[in-house]
Amino acid sequence: MFVLVGGDELLLDDAVRVARNGERDGVEVRLVVGEGMQHDYPLTLPWLPESRAAFTELVGFVEGLGTRA
């Protein structure tokens, strides 16, 4: 499970809770918190280095899924 959340958004606590519950239940979880970022920052602010880093994390996570059998 890939969870991407802005550090300054109302859903931060919920996103962290979902990630922790997934980990507790044995799900592989990658939680990315964009410090100081708003909700959906990679989509609405694609020119920011933080947004580019979030997309890089997402691509790496998805590509890693293909290596598991």
PyMOL Python script that loads the backbone (N, CA, C, O; Angstrom):
from pymol import cmd

cmd.read_pdbstr("""\
ATOM      1  N   MET A   1       0.844  -1.154   0.000  1.00  0.00           N
ATOM      2  CA  MET A   1       0.000   0.000   0.000  1.00  0.00           C
ATOM      3  C   MET A   1       0.902   1.234   0.000  1.00  0.00           C
ATOM      4  O   MET A   1       1.864   1.324   0.763  1.00  0.00           O
ATOM      5  N   PHE A   2       0.568   2.167  -0.865  1.00  0.00           N
ATOM      6  CA  PHE A   2       1.299   3.431  -0.946  1.00  0.00           C
ATOM      7  C   PHE A   2       0.384   4.528  -0.440  1.00  0.00           C
ATOM      8  O   PHE A   2      -0.707   4.729  -0.974  1.00  0.00           O
ATOM      9  N   VAL A   3       0.824   5.242   0.591  1.00  0.00           N
ATOM     10  CA  VAL A   3       0.032   6.315   1.186  1.00  0.00           C
ATOM     11  C   VAL A   3       0.832   7.605   1.060  1.00  0.00           C
ATOM     12  O   VAL A   3       1.944   7.724   1.575  1.00  0.00           O
ATOM     13  N   LEU A   4       0.242   8.558   0.367  1.00  0.00           N
ATOM     14  CA  LEU A   4       0.877   9.859   0.139  1.00  0.00           C
ATOM     15  C   LEU A   4      -0.008  10.920   0.757  1.00  0.00           C
ATOM     16  O   LEU A   4      -1.201  10.991   0.459  1.00  0.00           O
ATOM     17  N   VAL A   5       0.573  11.750   1.622  1.00  0.00           N
ATOM     18  CA  VAL A   5      -0.220  12.741   2.345  1.00  0.00           C
ATOM     19  C   VAL A   5       0.613  13.998   2.568  1.00  0.00           C
ATOM     20  O   VAL A   5       1.825  13.934   2.774  1.00  0.00           O
ATOM     21  N   GLY A   6      -0.062  15.133   2.521  1.00  0.00           N
ATOM     22  CA  GLY A   6       0.604  16.391   2.831  1.00  0.00           C
ATOM     23  C   GLY A   6       0.741  16.552   4.334  1.00  0.00           C
ATOM     24  O   GLY A   6      -0.140  16.150   5.094  1.00  0.00           O
ATOM     25  N   GLY A   7       1.826  17.129   4.748  1.00  0.00           N
ATOM     26  CA  GLY A   7       2.070  17.328   6.176  1.00  0.00           C
ATOM     27  C   GLY A   7       1.178  18.376   6.806  1.00  0.00           C
ATOM     28  O   GLY A   7       1.026  18.409   8.027  1.00  0.00           O
ATOM     29  N   ASP A   8       0.587  19.232   5.992  1.00  0.00           N
ATOM     30  CA  ASP A   8      -0.286  20.300   6.493  1.00  0.00           C
ATOM     31  C   ASP A   8      -1.716  20.126   6.007  1.00  0.00           C
ATOM     32  O   ASP A   8      -2.364  21.102   5.630  1.00  0.00           O
ATOM     33  N   GLU A   9      -2.211  18.905   6.011  1.00  0.00           N
ATOM     34  CA  GLU A   9      -3.593  18.697   5.575  1.00  0.00           C
ATOM     35  C   GLU A   9      -4.403  18.016   6.665  1.00  0.00           C
ATOM     36  O   GLU A   9      -3.855  17.354   7.547  1.00  0.00           O
ATOM     37  N   LEU A  10      -5.691  18.187   6.591  1.00  0.00           N
ATOM     38  CA  LEU A  10      -6.580  17.637   7.612  1.00  0.00           C
ATOM     39  C   LEU A  10      -6.570  16.114   7.664  1.00  0.00           C
ATOM     40  O   LEU A  10      -6.871  15.533   8.707  1.00  0.00           O
ATOM     41  N   LEU A  11      -6.232  15.465   6.570  1.00  0.00           N
ATOM     42  CA  LEU A  11      -6.268  14.000   6.517  1.00  0.00           C
ATOM     43  C   LEU A  11      -4.966  13.338   6.975  1.00  0.00           C
ATOM     44  O   LEU A  11      -4.830  12.118   6.889  1.00  0.00           O
ATOM     45  N   LEU A  12      -4.022  14.125   7.453  1.00  0.00           N
ATOM     46  CA  LEU A  12      -2.726  13.572   7.864  1.00  0.00           C
ATOM     47  C   LEU A  12      -2.889  12.467   8.906  1.00  0.00           C
ATOM     48  O   LEU A  12      -2.370  11.366   8.725  1.00  0.00           O
ATOM     49  N   ASP A  13      -3.600  12.750   9.986  1.00  0.00           N
ATOM     50  CA  ASP A  13      -3.753  11.749  11.045  1.00  0.00           C
ATOM     51  C   ASP A  13      -4.445  10.486  10.531  1.00  0.00           C
ATOM     52  O   ASP A  13      -4.069   9.373  10.898  1.00  0.00           O
ATOM     53  N   ASP A  14      -5.455  10.664   9.683  1.00  0.00           N
ATOM     54  CA  ASP A  14      -6.149   9.503   9.120  1.00  0.00           C
ATOM     55  C   ASP A  14      -5.226   8.685   8.231  1.00  0.00           C
ATOM     56  O   ASP A  14      -5.233   7.456   8.293  1.00  0.00           O
ATOM     57  N   ALA A  15      -4.431   9.359   7.404  1.00  0.00           N
ATOM     58  CA  ALA A  15      -3.514   8.657   6.504  1.00  0.00           C
ATOM     59  C   ALA A  15      -2.469   7.870   7.295  1.00  0.00           C
ATOM     60  O   ALA A  15      -2.154   6.730   6.954  1.00  0.00           O
ATOM     61  N   VAL A  16      -1.946   8.475   8.334  1.00  0.00           N
ATOM     62  CA  VAL A  16      -0.957   7.790   9.172  1.00  0.00           C
ATOM     63  C   VAL A  16      -1.609   6.586   9.857  1.00  0.00           C
ATOM     64  O   VAL A  16      -0.994   5.525   9.964  1.00  0.00           O
ATOM     65  N   ARG A  17      -2.828   6.746  10.312  1.00  0.00           N
ATOM     66  CA  ARG A  17      -3.541   5.647  10.956  1.00  0.00           C
ATOM     67  C   ARG A  17      -3.771   4.491   9.979  1.00  0.00           C
ATOM     68  O   ARG A  17      -3.588   3.329  10.344  1.00  0.00           O
ATOM     69  N   VAL A  18      -4.165   4.794   8.762  1.00  0.00           N
ATOM     70  CA  VAL A  18      -4.372   3.748   7.747  1.00  0.00           C
ATOM     71  C   VAL A  18      -3.065   3.007   7.488  1.00  0.00           C
ATOM     72  O   VAL A  18      -3.044   1.779   7.411  1.00  0.00           O
ATOM     73  N   ALA A  19      -1.982   3.758   7.354  1.00  0.00           N
ATOM     74  CA  ALA A  19      -0.678   3.135   7.101  1.00  0.00           C
ATOM     75  C   ALA A  19      -0.268   2.234   8.264  1.00  0.00           C
ATOM     76  O   ALA A  19       0.174   1.106   8.050  1.00  0.00           O
ATOM     77  N   ARG A  20      -0.412   2.722   9.478  1.00  0.00           N
ATOM     78  CA  ARG A  20      -0.016   1.929  10.657  1.00  0.00           C
ATOM     79  C   ARG A  20      -0.887   0.681  10.801  1.00  0.00           C
ATOM     80  O   ARG A  20      -0.390  -0.389  11.151  1.00  0.00           O
ATOM     81  N   ASN A  21      -2.179   0.819  10.533  1.00  0.00           N
ATOM     82  CA  ASN A  21      -3.062  -0.356  10.597  1.00  0.00           C
ATOM     83  C   ASN A  21      -2.682  -1.384   9.543  1.00  0.00           C
ATOM     84  O   ASN A  21      -2.723  -2.587   9.800  1.00  0.00           O
ATOM     85  N   GLY A  22      -2.317  -0.917   8.369  1.00  0.00           N
ATOM     86  CA  GLY A  22      -1.863  -1.831   7.333  1.00  0.00           C
ATOM     87  C   GLY A  22      -0.614  -2.570   7.746  1.00  0.00           C
ATOM     88  O   GLY A  22      -0.522  -3.786   7.578  1.00  0.00           O
ATOM     89  N   GLU A  23       0.346  -1.846   8.285  1.00  0.00           N
ATOM     90  CA  GLU A  23       1.577  -2.485   8.763  1.00  0.00           C
ATOM     91  C   GLU A  23       1.272  -3.503   9.856  1.00  0.00           C
ATOM     92  O   GLU A  23       1.810  -4.610   9.856  1.00  0.00           O
ATOM     93  N   ARG A  24       0.404  -3.116  10.783  1.00  0.00           N
ATOM     94  CA  ARG A  24       0.032  -4.014  11.872  1.00  0.00           C
ATOM     95  C   ARG A  24      -0.572  -5.316  11.343  1.00  0.00           C
ATOM     96  O   ARG A  24      -0.386  -6.384  11.926  1.00  0.00           O
ATOM     97  N   ASP A  25      -1.295  -5.206  10.231  1.00  0.00           N
ATOM     98  CA  ASP A  25      -1.943  -6.372   9.649  1.00  0.00           C
ATOM     99  C   ASP A  25      -1.081  -7.100   8.625  1.00  0.00           C
ATOM    100  O   ASP A  25      -1.567  -7.986   7.921  1.00  0.00           O
ATOM    101  N   GLY A  26       0.193  -6.731   8.538  1.00  0.00           N
ATOM    102  CA  GLY A  26       1.118  -7.447   7.674  1.00  0.00           C
ATOM    103  C   GLY A  26       1.193  -6.963   6.246  1.00  0.00           C
ATOM    104  O   GLY A  26       1.768  -7.640   5.393  1.00  0.00           O
ATOM    105  N   VAL A  27       0.622  -5.798   5.965  1.00  0.00           N
ATOM    106  CA  VAL A  27       0.669  -5.234   4.622  1.00  0.00           C
ATOM    107  C   VAL A  27       1.959  -4.430   4.464  1.00  0.00           C
ATOM    108  O   VAL A  27       2.359  -3.695   5.367  1.00  0.00           O
ATOM    109  N   GLU A  28       2.595  -4.579   3.321  1.00  0.00           N
ATOM    110  CA  GLU A  28       3.755  -3.739   3.036  1.00  0.00           C
ATOM    111  C   GLU A  28       3.249  -2.328   2.748  1.00  0.00           C
ATOM    112  O   GLU A  28       2.444  -2.128   1.838  1.00  0.00           O
ATOM    113  N   VAL A  29       3.715  -1.362   3.513  1.00  0.00           N
ATOM    114  CA  VAL A  29       3.216   0.008   3.414  1.00  0.00           C
ATOM    115  C   VAL A  29       4.376   0.961   3.194  1.00  0.00           C
ATOM    116  O   VAL A  29       5.422   0.851   3.833  1.00  0.00           O
ATOM    117  N   ARG A  30       4.176   1.884   2.292  1.00  0.00           N
ATOM    118  CA  ARG A  30       5.121   2.999   2.111  1.00  0.00           C
ATOM    119  C   ARG A  30       4.330   4.268   2.376  1.00  0.00           C
ATOM    120  O   ARG A  30       3.430   4.614   1.610  1.00  0.00           O
ATOM    121  N   LEU A  31       4.662   4.963   3.455  1.00  0.00           N
ATOM    122  CA  LEU A  31       4.020   6.217   3.840  1.00  0.00           C
ATOM    123  C   LEU A  31       4.947   7.369   3.481  1.00  0.00           C
ATOM    124  O   LEU A  31       6.089   7.426   3.937  1.00  0.00           O
ATOM    125  N   VAL A  32       4.447   8.284   2.663  1.00  0.00           N
ATOM    126  CA  VAL A  32       5.218   9.468   2.273  1.00  0.00           C
ATOM    127  C   VAL A  32       4.453  10.692   2.752  1.00  0.00           C
ATOM    128  O   VAL A  32       3.319  10.932   2.338  1.00  0.00           O
ATOM    129  N   VAL A  33       5.090  11.463   3.632  1.00  0.00           N
ATOM    130  CA  VAL A  33       4.490  12.691   4.147  1.00  0.00           C
ATOM    131  C   VAL A  33       5.258  13.865   3.558  1.00  0.00           C
ATOM    132  O   VAL A  33       6.456  14.023   3.796  1.00  0.00           O
ATOM    133  N   GLY A  34       4.557  14.679   2.792  1.00  0.00           N
ATOM    134  CA  GLY A  34       5.162  15.878   2.221  1.00  0.00           C
ATOM    135  C   GLY A  34       5.139  16.984   3.257  1.00  0.00           C
ATOM    136  O   GLY A  34       4.123  17.657   3.431  1.00  0.00           O
ATOM    137  N   GLU A  35       6.248  17.174   3.942  1.00  0.00           N
ATOM    138  CA  GLU A  35       6.305  18.162   5.018  1.00  0.00           C
ATOM    139  C   GLU A  35       5.947  19.551   4.501  1.00  0.00           C
ATOM    140  O   GLU A  35       6.505  20.018   3.508  1.00  0.00           O
ATOM    141  N   GLY A  36       5.017  20.200   5.181  1.00  0.00           N
ATOM    142  CA  GLY A  36       4.597  21.536   4.812  1.00  0.00           C
ATOM    143  C   GLY A  36       3.695  21.591   3.581  1.00  0.00           C
ATOM    144  O   GLY A  36       3.353  22.676   3.109  1.00  0.00           O
ATOM    145  N   MET A  37       3.311  20.432   3.063  1.00  0.00           N
ATOM    146  CA  MET A  37       2.534  20.385   1.834  1.00  0.00           C
ATOM    147  C   MET A  37       1.039  20.264   2.122  1.00  0.00           C
ATOM    148  O   MET A  37       0.621  19.806   3.185  1.00  0.00           O
ATOM    149  N   GLN A  38       0.260  20.687   1.146  1.00  0.00           N
ATOM    150  CA  GLN A  38      -1.196  20.611   1.204  1.00  0.00           C
ATOM    151  C   GLN A  38      -1.669  19.274   0.645  1.00  0.00           C
ATOM    152  O   GLN A  38      -0.876  18.469   0.156  1.00  0.00           O
ATOM    153  N   HIS A  39      -2.981  19.057   0.729  1.00  0.00           N
ATOM    154  CA  HIS A  39      -3.596  17.872   0.145  1.00  0.00           C
ATOM    155  C   HIS A  39      -3.377  17.886  -1.367  1.00  0.00           C
ATOM    156  O   HIS A  39      -3.467  18.946  -1.986  1.00  0.00           O
ATOM    157  N   ASP A  40      -3.100  16.769  -1.952  1.00  0.00           N
ATOM    158  CA  ASP A  40      -2.880  16.530  -3.391  1.00  0.00           C
ATOM    159  C   ASP A  40      -1.790  17.403  -4.008  1.00  0.00           C
ATOM    160  O   ASP A  40      -1.878  17.774  -5.179  1.00  0.00           O
ATOM    161  N   TYR A  41      -0.770  17.729  -3.229  1.00  0.00           N
ATOM    162  CA  TYR A  41       0.305  18.599  -3.708  1.00  0.00           C
ATOM    163  C   TYR A  41       1.019  18.092  -4.952  1.00  0.00           C
ATOM    164  O   TYR A  41       1.403  18.920  -5.779  1.00  0.00           O
ATOM    165  N   PRO A  42       1.227  16.787  -5.147  1.00  0.00           N
ATOM    166  CA  PRO A  42       1.908  16.376  -6.380  1.00  0.00           C
ATOM    167  C   PRO A  42       1.087  16.680  -7.636  1.00  0.00           C
ATOM    168  O   PRO A  42       1.651  16.904  -8.707  1.00  0.00           O
ATOM    169  N   LEU A  43      -0.231  16.688  -7.506  1.00  0.00           N
ATOM    170  CA  LEU A  43      -1.082  16.959  -8.661  1.00  0.00           C
ATOM    171  C   LEU A  43      -1.260  18.450  -8.910  1.00  0.00           C
ATOM    172  O   LEU A  43      -1.252  18.897 -10.058  1.00  0.00           O
ATOM    173  N   THR A  44      -1.418  19.214  -7.849  1.00  0.00           N
ATOM    174  CA  THR A  44      -1.709  20.636  -8.012  1.00  0.00           C
ATOM    175  C   THR A  44      -0.468  21.511  -8.060  1.00  0.00           C
ATOM    176  O   THR A  44      -0.529  22.649  -8.526  1.00  0.00           O
ATOM    177  N   LEU A  45       0.643  21.000  -7.589  1.00  0.00           N
ATOM    178  CA  LEU A  45       1.904  21.764  -7.560  1.00  0.00           C
ATOM    179  C   LEU A  45       3.048  20.937  -8.158  1.00  0.00           C
ATOM    180  O   LEU A  45       4.057  20.719  -7.487  1.00  0.00           O
ATOM    181  N   PRO A  46       2.909  20.474  -9.402  1.00  0.00           N
ATOM    182  CA  PRO A  46       3.883  19.524  -9.966  1.00  0.00           C
ATOM    183  C   PRO A  46       5.277  20.102 -10.175  1.00  0.00           C
ATOM    184  O   PRO A  46       6.221  19.337 -10.369  1.00  0.00           O
ATOM    185  N   TRP A  47       5.440  21.398 -10.143  1.00  0.00           N
ATOM    186  CA  TRP A  47       6.749  22.016 -10.363  1.00  0.00           C
ATOM    187  C   TRP A  47       7.622  22.026  -9.104  1.00  0.00           C
ATOM    188  O   TRP A  47       8.814  22.325  -9.177  1.00  0.00           O
ATOM    189  N   LEU A  48       7.033  21.701  -7.956  1.00  0.00           N
ATOM    190  CA  LEU A  48       7.808  21.721  -6.710  1.00  0.00           C
ATOM    191  C   LEU A  48       8.712  20.498  -6.590  1.00  0.00           C
ATOM    192  O   LEU A  48       8.339  19.403  -7.012  1.00  0.00           O
ATOM    193  N   PRO A  49       9.893  20.684  -6.017  1.00  0.00           N
ATOM    194  CA  PRO A  49      10.775  19.530  -5.776  1.00  0.00           C
ATOM    195  C   PRO A  49      10.099  18.464  -4.906  1.00  0.00           C
ATOM    196  O   PRO A  49      10.326  17.271  -5.109  1.00  0.00           O
ATOM    197  N   GLU A  50       9.279  18.876  -3.950  1.00  0.00           N
ATOM    198  CA  GLU A  50       8.581  17.915  -3.094  1.00  0.00           C
ATOM    199  C   GLU A  50       7.611  17.060  -3.904  1.00  0.00           C
ATOM    200  O   GLU A  50       7.456  15.867  -3.641  1.00  0.00           O
ATOM    201  N   SER A  51       6.966  17.671  -4.881  1.00  0.00           N
ATOM    202  CA  SER A  51       6.043  16.920  -5.734  1.00  0.00           C
ATOM    203  C   SER A  51       6.800  15.933  -6.606  1.00  0.00           C
ATOM    204  O   SER A  51       6.378  14.788  -6.766  1.00  0.00           O
ATOM    205  N   ARG A  52       7.895  16.364  -7.160  1.00  0.00           N
ATOM    206  CA  ARG A  52       8.714  15.459  -7.985  1.00  0.00           C
ATOM    207  C   ARG A  52       9.234  14.290  -7.157  1.00  0.00           C
ATOM    208  O   ARG A  52       9.259  13.151  -7.623  1.00  0.00           O
ATOM    209  N   ALA A  53       9.647  14.581  -5.929  1.00  0.00           N
ATOM    210  CA  ALA A  53      10.138  13.513  -5.050  1.00  0.00           C
ATOM    211  C   ALA A  53       9.020  12.517  -4.736  1.00  0.00           C
ATOM    212  O   ALA A  53       9.259  11.310  -4.686  1.00  0.00           O
ATOM    213  N   ALA A  54       7.796  13.021  -4.525  1.00  0.00           N
ATOM    214  CA  ALA A  54       6.666  12.140  -4.238  1.00  0.00           C
ATOM    215  C   ALA A  54       6.381  11.227  -5.426  1.00  0.00           C
ATOM    216  O   ALA A  54       6.126  10.036  -5.245  1.00  0.00           O
ATOM    217  N   PHE A  55       6.423  11.778  -6.644  1.00  0.00           N
ATOM    218  CA  PHE A  55       6.206  10.954  -7.830  1.00  0.00           C
ATOM    219  C   PHE A  55       7.310   9.918  -7.986  1.00  0.00           C
ATOM    220  O   PHE A  55       7.042   8.783  -8.382  1.00  0.00           O
ATOM    221  N   THR A  56       8.544  10.293  -7.680  1.00  0.00           N
ATOM    222  CA  THR A  56       9.661   9.346  -7.745  1.00  0.00           C
ATOM    223  C   THR A  56       9.438   8.195  -6.764  1.00  0.00           C
ATOM    224  O   THR A  56       9.678   7.034  -7.096  1.00  0.00           O
ATOM    225  N   GLU A  57       8.978   8.524  -5.554  1.00  0.00           N
ATOM    226  CA  GLU A  57       8.670   7.489  -4.555  1.00  0.00           C
ATOM    227  C   GLU A  57       7.576   6.555  -5.074  1.00  0.00           C
ATOM    228  O   GLU A  57       7.672   5.336  -4.931  1.00  0.00           O
ATOM    229  N   LEU A  58       6.545   7.131  -5.673  1.00  0.00           N
ATOM    230  CA  LEU A  58       5.436   6.339  -6.190  1.00  0.00           C
ATOM    231  C   LEU A  58       5.893   5.403  -7.311  1.00  0.00           C
ATOM    232  O   LEU A  58       5.539   4.224  -7.329  1.00  0.00           O
ATOM    233  N   VAL A  59       6.669   5.933  -8.231  1.00  0.00           N
ATOM    234  CA  VAL A  59       7.171   5.114  -9.336  1.00  0.00           C
ATOM    235  C   VAL A  59       8.019   3.966  -8.798  1.00  0.00           C
ATOM    236  O   VAL A  59       7.879   2.827  -9.243  1.00  0.00           O
ATOM    237  N   GLY A  60       8.887   4.260  -7.856  1.00  0.00           N
ATOM    238  CA  GLY A  60       9.722   3.212  -7.268  1.00  0.00           C
ATOM    239  C   GLY A  60       8.899   2.136  -6.583  1.00  0.00           C
ATOM    240  O   GLY A  60       9.211   0.949  -6.675  1.00  0.00           O
ATOM    241  N   PHE A  61       7.852   2.555  -5.898  1.00  0.00           N
ATOM    242  CA  PHE A  61       6.988   1.589  -5.227  1.00  0.00           C
ATOM    243  C   PHE A  61       6.291   0.687  -6.238  1.00  0.00           C
ATOM    244  O   PHE A  61       6.282  -0.535  -6.084  1.00  0.00           O
ATOM    245  N   VAL A  62       5.709   1.288  -7.267  1.00  0.00           N
ATOM    246  CA  VAL A  62       4.986   0.509  -8.285  1.00  0.00           C
ATOM    247  C   VAL A  62       5.947  -0.409  -9.042  1.00  0.00           C
ATOM    248  O   VAL A  62       5.629  -1.572  -9.288  1.00  0.00           O
ATOM    249  N   GLU A  63       7.105   0.104  -9.408  1.00  0.00           N
ATOM    250  CA  GLU A  63       8.073  -0.746 -10.102  1.00  0.00           C
ATOM    251  C   GLU A  63       8.502  -1.914  -9.226  1.00  0.00           C
ATOM    252  O   GLU A  63       8.733  -3.011  -9.734  1.00  0.00           O
ATOM    253  N   GLY A  64       8.610  -1.700  -7.935  1.00  0.00           N
ATOM    254  CA  GLY A  64       8.979  -2.761  -7.016  1.00  0.00           C
ATOM    255  C   GLY A  64       7.932  -3.863  -6.921  1.00  0.00           C
ATOM    256  O   GLY A  64       8.258  -5.009  -6.610  1.00  0.00           O
ATOM    257  N   LEU A  65       6.682  -3.519  -7.187  1.00  0.00           N
ATOM    258  CA  LEU A  65       5.627  -4.525  -7.172  1.00  0.00           C
ATOM    259  C   LEU A  65       5.842  -5.578  -8.244  1.00  0.00           C
ATOM    260  O   LEU A  65       5.498  -6.744  -8.051  1.00  0.00           O
ATOM    261  N   GLY A  66       6.404  -5.176  -9.363  1.00  0.00           N
ATOM    262  CA  GLY A  66       6.634  -6.109 -10.464  1.00  0.00           C
ATOM    263  C   GLY A  66       7.732  -7.115 -10.183  1.00  0.00           C
ATOM    264  O   GLY A  66       7.844  -8.107 -10.903  1.00  0.00           O
ATOM    265  N   THR A  67       8.546  -6.895  -9.164  1.00  0.00           N
ATOM    266  CA  THR A  67       9.650  -7.805  -8.858  1.00  0.00           C
ATOM    267  C   THR A  67       9.232  -8.911  -7.888  1.00  0.00           C
ATOM    268  O   THR A  67      10.015  -9.815  -7.597  1.00  0.00           O
ATOM    269  N   ARG A  68       7.998  -8.837  -7.392  1.00  0.00           N
ATOM    270  CA  ARG A  68       7.532  -9.858  -6.451  1.00  0.00           C
ATOM    271  C   ARG A  68       6.752 -10.924  -7.207  1.00  0.00           C
ATOM    272  O   ARG A  68       6.000 -10.625  -8.134  1.00  0.00           O
ATOM    273  N   ALA A  69       6.942 -12.152  -6.801  1.00  0.00           N
ATOM    274  CA  ALA A  69       6.187 -13.254  -7.445  1.00  0.00           C
ATOM    275  C   ALA A  69       5.257 -13.893  -6.452  1.00  0.00           C
ATOM    276  O   ALA A  69       4.540 -14.833  -6.794  1.00  0.00           O
TER     277      ALA A  69
END
""", "prot")
cmd.dss("prot")
cmd.show_as("cartoon", "prot")
cmd.util.cbc("prot")
cmd.orient("prot")
